[in-house]
Amino acid sequence: MFVHAAQTLGFDTLVLDPDKYSPAGAAAHAQLCAPYDDERALAGMAGRCDAVTTEFENVPAPSLASLAQDIFVAPSAAAVAICQDRAAEKAHFGRAGVPCAPHAVIETPQQLAGVDDDLLPGIPKTSRLGYDGKGQVTVADRAALAAAWADLRQVPCVLEKRLPLAYELSIIVARGADGAIVHLPVQQNLHRSGILALT
């Protein structure tokens, strides 16, 4: 859909994706099939593109920083680096005064042992690479939390207190290079088994 939207606006599109059968690559004018951090592929993009963007947050931020040395990249590598790590994201929003669910970062057995009881029941979520129900588990107590962290291979996690939410909303806001800000209508998200089913 992202490629189609760009093409509708009159842009030629080039996709970098490690999957030679990627849907975006199939729809694009051209595709480079390589890992996101492949220096040769990144140089090829820089030589063929006027601007680069990313459709999801798990493109390595250093790859975007490398591209930004030669061409316009949005969102910036710094912004993507924050979005790639739940702990960094919570800290960023906290500094900006945006309220977040009560939470704790768990990176060590000592941090696990020091979790405040008020955060349970909760949801430990991997700090990186978790989405749509992946890399997260609902836990009721400390024993379940310890077991869940072990099941998650003791990778860095953020434990979020489980809250009685009425619903989840998506709000998309974009700022152009000229500073103009636009937003799309607020949408409600519906989940099935922890996976986004409909917006």
N, C-alpha and C positions, 0 to 999 in steps of 0.2 A: 504494500500500500504506500509506503514511503517513497519508493522509486516512482510509482505511478503518479503520486502527487507532484513530485519534482518535474516529471515529464510533462504533466498538464500545464505547468508554469513555463514550459519551453526549454528546460534544461536537458542537456545530454547527461547521462548518468553512468558512472563507473563504480562497480562494487568490489570491495576487497573482502573476501570470505574464504575461510579454509575449506568450506564444503563446495565442491564443484557443482553440486546439484541444489545450491541454495535458491530459495524462491526469489529473493531479491536479485541475485545474479542472473537468473533466467529472464527476469523482466527488464534488466538494465540494458543499456546500449553495449556495455562491455563489462567483463568481470576479470579480476585478477584472483586466481585461486592460490592462496598462500596464507600462512598464519598471520595474525594481526600484527605481530612484531617482526615480521620479515623485512629486513632493511632494504633489500632490493625491490620488493613490492611497494614499500612506502616511498622509495625514491621514484618508482614508476608512477605512483599516484601524484606525487608532487609535480612531476613533469607533465602530467596530462590534465590536471584539475586546476580550476581557479579557486575552489573552495571545497572543504571537506566537513562533513558532519557525521554523526553516528546515530544509529537507530536504537541502540541499547547501551546500557552503562558499563558493560563488561569488556569493552575494547580497552586494551592496556593504555593507561594515561600516558606513559612514556612514548608510545607510538604517536599519540596526538600531539604531544609536545615536540616531537621530532618533525612532524609535518608542519607545525605552526612556525617553524624557522623559515619556511619557504612560501607557504600559502595560508590563506585565511582558514581558521578552524573554529567551529562553534558546535557544541559548547566547548569551552576551553579545557585543556588537560587538567587544570586545577579543579574546575567544577566537576569533571568526571571522576577525578580521584576521590572527591568527597562522596559522590553518589555510589562509588564502588564499595564503600566500607560503612556498615551500619554504625559502628562506634564513632567514626569521624563525622558521619552525618548527624548523629545526635549531638555531638559536641558543637558542630557548626550551628545547628538550629538553636541550641542553648545560648551560644554567644550572641545570636541575632535576636534573642528574646522570644523565640517561637516555642510555645509549650509542647512538650513531648510526653508520652506515657512514662510513668515511673519506670526506671530501668537500671541495670548494672552491667558493666562490661566484665566478662569472664574470659581471662586469658591464661590463668594459672590456677592450680589447685587451691592456693591461698585465697584467691578472689572467689572461687566457688564456695569455699568454707565460710567466707565473710558475707555472703549474700544476706540481705535483710529479709526477715520472714514476711514483711509486708509486701514483698514482690511476688509472693506465691498466693494462689496459683498464678502461673505465668507461662511465657512462651520463650524458650531459648532459641535464638535464631543465629545461624552462622553470620559472622560479620561480613563475609564476602561470598559471592556466587550463589546465594540462596534467593529463590523467588517462587511465586505460585505454589506455596506449600512445600517446596523443596528446601532442605536445610533448616527446618524448624519443627518443633514438637511441643505439644501442650503438656504441661506438667502440673501436678497438684501439690507436691511437697518436695522436701529436700532430697529424699531418696530417689524420687522420680527424676529430679533435676540432675543429680549425679549420674544416674543411668543414662539419661538423655545426652549429657555432655560426653560420656564415654562412647555412646553410639555415634555421636557426631565427630568422633576421633579426636576429641579435645582440641579442636581448632578454636581460634578466638570467636567468641559469641557475644551477643547482647541479649540479656534476659529482660523481657518486657513484661510488666505486670498485666495480667489479663483483665481487660476492662469490659464492662457491659455496654458495648457500643450499639447504638440504634441502627446505624448504617455507616457505610464507607463511601466517600465521595472522591472523584477525580476532578482536579481543577488544573487546567493547562494554561499557562501564561508564557508568552514569548516576548522577548525584547529584540528588536532589530538593531543592526549596526548603527543606525541613525538615532537610536534611543527610543523609538516608538514602541509602545507596549500594547499588545493585544491579548485577549483571552477568549477561550472557547466557552460555550455554556457549561455550567456545572453538571456533572453526570454522576449518577449513583452506580456503584459497583456491586454486582451480585456474585457470590462465591458458591462453589459446590465442593465440599471436602477440602476446603482451604485453597482452592484453585479458582482464579478469576474466570467466571463463565460468561459474564455479560456486563457491558458498561452501557 
